[in-house]
Amino acid sequence: MRRKLLLLLPVFVLAAGAYGGWQWWREWRFQQSTDDAYVQSDISLISPKVEGYIKEVRAQENQHVTAGQVLFVIDDSDFAAKVAQAQAAVASEEAMVATFGTRHDYQVAMINQAAAATHAAEAEVNRANLDQQRYVALATNEVATKQRYETATADATKAAANLLKAQAALEAEKEQLAVLDAQKREEEARLMQARATLRLAQNDLDNTVIRAPVDGVVGNRAGQTGQYVKAGTQLLSLVPLPRVYVTANFKETQLTLMRPGQPAEVSVDAYPGQVIEGRIESFAPASGAEFSLLPPDNATGNFTKIVQRVPVRIALPVDGPLAALLRPGLSVVVKVDTHAPGTATAEGGIVGTAEAKPAALRK
């Protein structure tokens, strides 16, 4: 029996080797995996846009909130006073604009009055000129006295002067109307500025109520009642669970056949034995070293070639069995089947499809 087993053992080893070689040739060589991968999410950092004392805290640690729900309330007494002040300024400017409208109507009436006076002066000039002409003829024939002739001449000169005065007054009234129109436009500009100031004051008042921008779970809360905060102070982090994804840092030599859309198996260290089916969503536009605080400078002369890693984003199903249990920061192992076709686009980061393999790999 031992002799038979010893004879069969090489056969089993060869069969296992042949099977393993066949599997490697057909499938395993197309499997790319990495344990440098983590669950991530687009965490929103909640900060106030105005400064003041926190009056109310309505968000508790680990509480699930919906978009629009109030998280913090900042004391708004000063901001309400500024809104009232801005409203008073707007009312004052509106009254000024209305006053200029009334003055415009009054000035139009004054122009009409000056125009009527000009017409009357023109009529008086015509009458005085006719009288002068008649007395010139009468004085020539010695029918009228020289005194009457001189009086008619003086009346004609006086009428001409009054006409010039009326015309000048008419032009002055018209110029005054132009000045009023310019002043009205200036007041309208001030009114627009006052309304803009009111909007800014109202925005600051509205911003004293801090609301959740998205649905999520509250974490890392730092704001407390009575705390004085400035604009931009981080009050809490809002994690939009269960919308999470995986960032897998693959070596550059593993990206040859990877394309967006290819399936990926995700194994979470916290839940062994359970596999999540995901898909490659996109590739980072550069390696992780390029986005580091101190990018490598290989032109210094002290060069050592190091395999770079490129972050690959893996989309996870929102209705998966572990969707409600995944948290950003969990360690995972990602395995990508590069044999499957992808749906490559320029947005995915790498153009082409997985079917575009070298001829040696497609055999």
C-alpha positions as CSV (number, residue, x, y, z in Angstrom):
1,M,0.0,0.0,0.0
2,R,2.9,2.4,0.8
3,R,4.5,1.6,-2.5
4,K,1.2,2.4,-4.3
5,L,0.9,5.7,-2.5
6,L,4.5,6.6,-3.3
7,L,3.8,5.8,-6.9
8,L,0.6,7.9,-6.9
9,L,2.0,10.8,-5.1
10,P,4.0,12.2,-8.1
11,V,0.9,11.8,-10.2
12,F,-1.1,13.8,-7.6
13,V,1.6,16.4,-7.5
14,L,1.8,16.7,-11.3
15,A,-2.0,16.9,-11.5
16,A,-2.2,19.6,-8.8
17,G,0.6,21.5,-10.5
18,A,-1.1,21.1,-13.9
19,Y,-4.4,22.3,-12.5
20,G,-2.7,25.2,-10.7
21,G,-0.8,26.2,-13.9
22,W,-4.0,26.0,-15.9
23,Q,-5.9,28.1,-13.3
24,W,-3.1,30.6,-13.3
25,W,-3.0,30.8,-17.1
26,R,-6.8,31.2,-17.3
27,E,-7.7,33.3,-14.2
28,W,-5.1,33.9,-11.5
29,R,-2.7,35.9,-13.5
30,F,-5.5,38.4,-14.2
31,Q,-6.3,38.8,-10.5
32,Q,-4.7,41.9,-8.9
33,S,-5.0,42.3,-5.2
34,T,-3.8,44.7,-2.4
35,D,-4.3,45.0,1.3
36,D,-3.3,48.7,1.2
37,A,-7.0,49.7,1.0
38,Y,-9.5,51.4,3.3
39,V,-13.1,52.3,3.5
40,Q,-13.6,56.0,3.0
41,S,-16.5,58.5,2.7
42,D,-17.0,62.1,1.7
43,I,-17.0,63.5,5.2
44,S,-18.4,67.0,5.6
45,L,-16.7,69.3,8.1
46,I,-19.4,71.6,9.7
47,S,-18.2,75.1,10.4
48,P,-20.0,78.4,11.1
49,K,-19.9,81.3,8.6
50,V,-20.3,83.9,11.4
51,E,-18.7,84.3,14.8
52,G,-20.4,84.3,18.2
53,Y,-21.4,82.3,21.2
54,I,-23.1,79.0,20.7
55,K,-26.6,79.3,22.2
56,E,-28.0,75.8,21.4
57,V,-26.5,72.4,20.5
58,R,-29.0,70.2,18.8
59,A,-26.8,67.5,17.5
60,Q,-25.5,64.6,19.7
61,E,-22.5,62.4,19.1
62,N,-23.3,59.5,16.8
63,Q,-26.8,60.9,16.0
64,H,-28.3,60.3,12.6
65,V,-29.4,63.6,11.0
66,T,-31.2,64.5,7.8
67,A,-30.3,67.3,5.4
68,G,-31.6,70.6,6.6
69,Q,-31.8,69.6,10.3
70,V,-30.5,72.2,12.8
71,L,-27.2,71.3,14.4
72,F,-26.2,74.4,16.2
73,V,-27.7,77.8,17.0
74,I,-25.4,80.9,17.5
75,D,-26.6,83.8,19.6
76,D,-28.3,86.2,17.0
77,S,-29.0,89.3,19.1
78,D,-26.2,91.4,17.4
79,F,-27.1,90.1,14.0
80,A,-30.8,90.9,14.5
81,A,-29.9,94.5,15.4
82,K,-27.8,94.8,12.3
83,V,-30.7,93.6,10.2
84,A,-33.0,96.2,11.9
85,Q,-30.3,98.9,11.2
86,A,-30.1,97.9,7.6
87,Q,-33.8,97.9,7.2
88,A,-34.0,101.4,8.6
89,A,-31.3,102.5,6.1
90,V,-33.3,100.9,3.2
91,A,-36.5,102.7,4.3
92,S,-34.6,106.0,4.5
93,E,-33.2,105.6,1.0
94,E,-36.6,104.6,-0.4
95,A,-38.0,107.8,1.1
96,M,-35.3,109.8,-0.5
97,V,-35.9,108.2,-3.9
98,A,-39.6,108.9,-3.5
99,T,-38.8,112.6,-2.6
100,F,-36.8,113.0,-5.7
101,G,-39.7,111.6,-7.7
102,T,-41.9,114.3,-6.3
103,R,-39.3,117.0,-6.9
104,H,-39.0,115.8,-10.5
105,D,-42.7,116.3,-11.0
106,Y,-42.5,119.8,-9.4
107,Q,-39.5,120.7,-11.6
108,V,-41.4,119.6,-14.7
109,A,-44.2,122.0,-13.6
110,M,-41.6,124.8,-13.1
111,I,-40.3,124.2,-16.6
112,N,-43.8,124.4,-18.0
113,Q,-44.3,127.7,-16.1
114,A,-41.0,129.1,-17.5
115,A,-42.0,128.0,-21.0
116,A,-45.3,129.9,-20.6
117,A,-43.4,133.0,-19.4
118,T,-41.2,132.7,-22.4
119,H,-44.2,132.6,-24.8
120,A,-45.6,135.7,-23.0
121,A,-42.3,137.5,-23.4
122,E,-42.2,136.6,-27.1
123,A,-45.7,138.0,-27.5
124,E,-44.7,141.2,-25.7
125,V,-41.7,141.6,-28.0
126,N,-43.9,141.3,-31.1
127,R,-46.3,143.9,-29.7
128,A,-43.5,146.3,-28.7
129,N,-41.9,145.9,-32.2
130,L,-45.1,146.7,-33.9
131,D,-45.7,149.8,-31.8
132,Q,-42.2,150.9,-32.5
133,Q,-42.7,150.5,-36.2
134,R,-45.9,152.5,-36.1
135,Y,-44.3,155.4,-34.1
136,V,-41.4,155.4,-36.5
137,A,-43.8,156.2,-39.3
138,L,-45.8,158.7,-37.3
139,A,-42.7,160.5,-36.1
140,T,-41.3,160.7,-39.7
141,N,-44.6,162.4,-40.7
142,E,-44.5,164.5,-37.6
143,V,-47.9,163.1,-36.5
144,A,-46.6,161.7,-33.2
145,T,-44.3,163.4,-30.7
146,K,-40.7,162.5,-30.3
147,Q,-41.4,161.5,-26.7
148,R,-43.9,158.9,-27.8
149,Y,-41.4,157.5,-30.3
150,E,-38.8,157.2,-27.6
151,T,-41.2,155.5,-25.3
152,A,-42.1,152.9,-27.9
153,T,-38.4,152.3,-28.6
154,A,-37.7,151.8,-24.9
155,D,-40.7,149.4,-24.6
156,A,-39.3,147.3,-27.5
157,T,-35.9,147.1,-25.9
158,K,-37.4,146.2,-22.5
159,A,-39.5,143.5,-24.1
160,A,-36.5,142.0,-25.8
161,A,-34.6,142.0,-22.5
162,N,-37.5,140.3,-20.8
163,L,-37.6,137.6,-23.5
164,L,-33.9,136.9,-23.0
165,K,-34.5,136.7,-19.2
166,A,-37.4,134.3,-19.7
167,Q,-35.4,132.1,-22.1
168,A,-32.5,132.0,-19.6
169,A,-34.9,131.1,-16.8
170,L,-36.3,128.3,-18.9
171,E,-32.8,126.9,-19.6
172,A,-32.0,127.1,-15.9
173,E,-35.1,125.1,-15.0
174,K,-34.2,122.5,-17.6
175,E,-30.7,122.2,-16.2
176,Q,-32.1,121.8,-12.7
177,L,-34.2,118.9,-14.0
178,A,-31.1,117.2,-15.3
179,V,-29.4,117.8,-11.9
180,L,-32.4,116.3,-10.1
181,D,-32.3,113.2,-12.4
182,A,-28.6,112.7,-11.7
183,Q,-29.2,113.1,-7.9
184,K,-32.1,110.6,-8.2
185,R,-29.9,108.1,-9.9
186,E,-27.3,108.6,-7.2
187,E,-30.0,108.0,-4.5
188,E,-31.2,104.9,-6.4
189,A,-27.6,103.6,-6.3
190,R,-27.5,104.3,-2.5
191,L,-30.8,102.4,-2.2
192,M,-29.3,99.4,-4.0
193,Q,-26.3,99.5,-1.8
194,A,-28.5,99.7,1.3
195,R,-30.5,96.7,0.1
196,A,-27.3,94.7,-0.6
197,T,-26.2,95.6,3.0
198,L,-29.6,94.4,4.2
199,R,-29.2,91.1,2.3
200,L,-25.7,90.6,3.8
201,A,-27.1,91.3,7.3
202,Q,-30.0,88.9,6.7
203,N,-27.6,86.3,5.5
204,D,-25.5,86.6,8.6
205,L,-28.6,86.3,10.7
206,D,-29.7,83.2,8.8
207,N,-26.2,81.7,9.2
208,T,-26.5,81.8,13.0
209,V,-28.6,78.6,12.5
210,I,-26.2,75.9,11.3
211,R,-28.0,73.1,9.4
212,A,-26.8,69.7,8.1
213,P,-26.0,69.9,4.3
214,V,-26.6,66.2,3.8
215,D,-28.0,63.1,5.5
216,G,-25.4,61.5,7.8
217,V,-24.2,60.6,11.2
218,V,-22.6,63.1,13.6
219,G,-19.1,62.5,14.7
220,N,-16.1,64.3,16.3
221,R,-18.3,67.0,17.8
222,A,-16.3,69.8,19.3
223,G,-18.9,72.6,19.7
224,Q,-20.4,73.1,23.1
225,T,-23.1,75.5,24.5
226,G,-21.6,78.8,25.5
227,Q,-18.4,78.3,23.4
228,Y,-17.3,81.3,21.4
229,V,-16.5,80.3,17.8
230,K,-15.2,82.1,14.9
231,A,-16.0,81.7,11.2
232,G,-14.4,78.4,10.0
233,T,-14.1,76.8,13.4
234,Q,-14.7,73.0,13.0
235,L,-17.7,72.1,15.1
236,L,-18.3,68.5,14.0
237,S,-17.9,66.0,11.2
238,L,-20.9,64.7,9.3
239,V,-20.3,61.2,7.8
240,P,-22.9,60.5,5.0
241,L,-23.5,56.9,5.9
242,P,-24.1,54.4,4.3
243,R,-22.6,56.1,1.2
244,V,-19.1,54.8,1.5
245,Y,-16.4,53.7,-1.0
246,V,-13.0,52.0,-0.9
247,T,-9.7,53.6,-1.9
248,A,-7.3,50.9,-2.9
249,N,-3.6,51.8,-3.4
250,F,-2.4,49.5,-6.2
251,K,1.2,49.3,-7.3
252,E,1.9,51.0,-10.7
253,T,2.8,47.6,-12.1
254,Q,-0.7,46.3,-11.3
255,L,-2.5,48.9,-13.3
256,T,-1.7,47.6,-16.8
257,L,-5.0,45.9,-17.4
258,M,-7.2,47.7,-14.9
259,R,-10.0,49.7,-16.3
260,P,-13.1,51.5,-14.8
261,G,-16.1,49.2,-14.6
262,Q,-14.2,46.0,-13.8
263,P,-15.5,44.0,-10.9
264,A,-13.7,44.0,-7.6
265,E,-14.0,41.7,-4.5
266,V,-13.7,43.6,-1.2
267,S,-13.0,41.7,2.0
268,V,-13.4,43.7,5.2
269,D,-11.0,42.7,8.0
270,A,-13.7,43.5,10.6
271,Y,-16.1,41.0,9.0
272,P,-14.1,37.9,7.9
273,G,-15.7,35.5,5.5
274,Q,-18.0,38.1,3.9
275,V,-17.1,39.5,0.4
276,I,-18.6,42.6,-1.1
277,E,-18.9,42.9,-4.8
278,G,-17.8,46.3,-6.0
279,R,-16.6,47.9,-9.2
280,I,-13.7,50.2,-10.2
281,E,-15.1,53.7,-10.4
282,S,-12.1,55.8,-11.2
283,F,-8.4,56.3,-10.9
284,A,-6.5,59.1,-9.1
285,P,-4.9,61.6,-11.5
286,A,-1.5,61.1,-9.9
287,S,0.3,58.7,-7.6
288,G,0.0,59.2,-3.9
289,A,3.5,60.5,-3.6
290,E,2.7,63.5,-5.9
291,F,0.0,64.6,-3.4
292,S,2.1,64.2,-0.3
293,L,3.3,67.2,1.7
294,L,6.8,66.8,0.4
295,P,6.8,65.3,-3.1
296,P,9.9,63.4,-4.1
297,D,12.5,65.3,-6.1
298,N,14.4,62.7,-8.1
299,A,16.7,65.3,-9.7
300,T,18.9,65.6,-6.6
301,G,21.2,62.8,-7.7
302,N,20.4,60.5,-4.8
303,F,17.9,58.4,-6.8
304,T,16.4,55.1,-5.6
305,K,13.6,53.6,-7.7
306,I,10.6,52.8,-5.6
307,V,7.4,51.2,-7.0
308,Q,4.7,53.9,-6.8
309,R,1.1,53.4,-5.8
310,V,-1.9,54.9,-7.4
311,P,-5.2,55.3,-5.5
312,V,-8.1,53.5,-7.2
313,R,-11.7,54.2,-6.1
314,I,-13.9,51.2,-5.7
315,A,-17.7,51.8,-5.7
316,L,-19.7,49.7,-3.3
317,P,-23.4,48.8,-3.5
318,V,-25.6,50.9,-1.1
319,D,-27.9,47.9,-0.5
320,G,-25.2,45.3,0.2
321,P,-25.3,43.1,3.3
322,L,-22.6,45.1,5.1
323,A,-23.7,48.6,3.9
324,A,-25.0,49.6,7.3
325,L,-22.0,48.3,9.1
326,L,-19.1,49.8,7.1
327,R,-17.3,52.8,8.6
328,P,-14.6,55.0,7.1
329,G,-11.2,53.9,8.1
330,L,-11.8,50.2,8.1
331,S,-9.1,48.1,6.5
332,V,-10.0,45.9,3.5
333,V,-8.4,43.7,1.0
334,V,-9.4,44.3,-2.7
335,K,-9.1,41.9,-5.5
336,V,-9.7,43.0,-9.1
337,D,-10.5,40.8,-12.0
338,T,-8.6,42.5,-14.9
339,H,-9.8,39.8,-17.3
340,A,-13.3,41.3,-17.2
341,P,-14.1,44.1,-19.7
342,G,-14.3,47.6,-18.4
343,T,-16.2,50.7,-19.4
344,A,-13.2,53.1,-19.7
345,T,-13.8,56.8,-20.1
346,A,-11.5,59.7,-19.8
347,E,-13.2,60.5,-16.5
348,G,-12.1,57.2,-15.2
349,G,-8.5,58.2,-15.4
350,I,-7.2,55.5,-17.8
351,V,-8.5,55.4,-21.3
352,G,-9.1,52.1,-23.1
353,T,-10.8,48.8,-22.2
354,A,-9.6,45.7,-20.5
355,E,-9.9,43.9,-23.8
356,A,-7.0,45.8,-25.2
357,K,-4.5,43.3,-23.7
358,P,-1.1,42.6,-25.3
359,A,-1.3,39.7,-27.7
360,A,0.8,37.4,-25.4
361,L,-1.7,37.9,-22.6
362,R,-4.8,37.2,-24.7
363,K,-3.6,33.7,-25.7
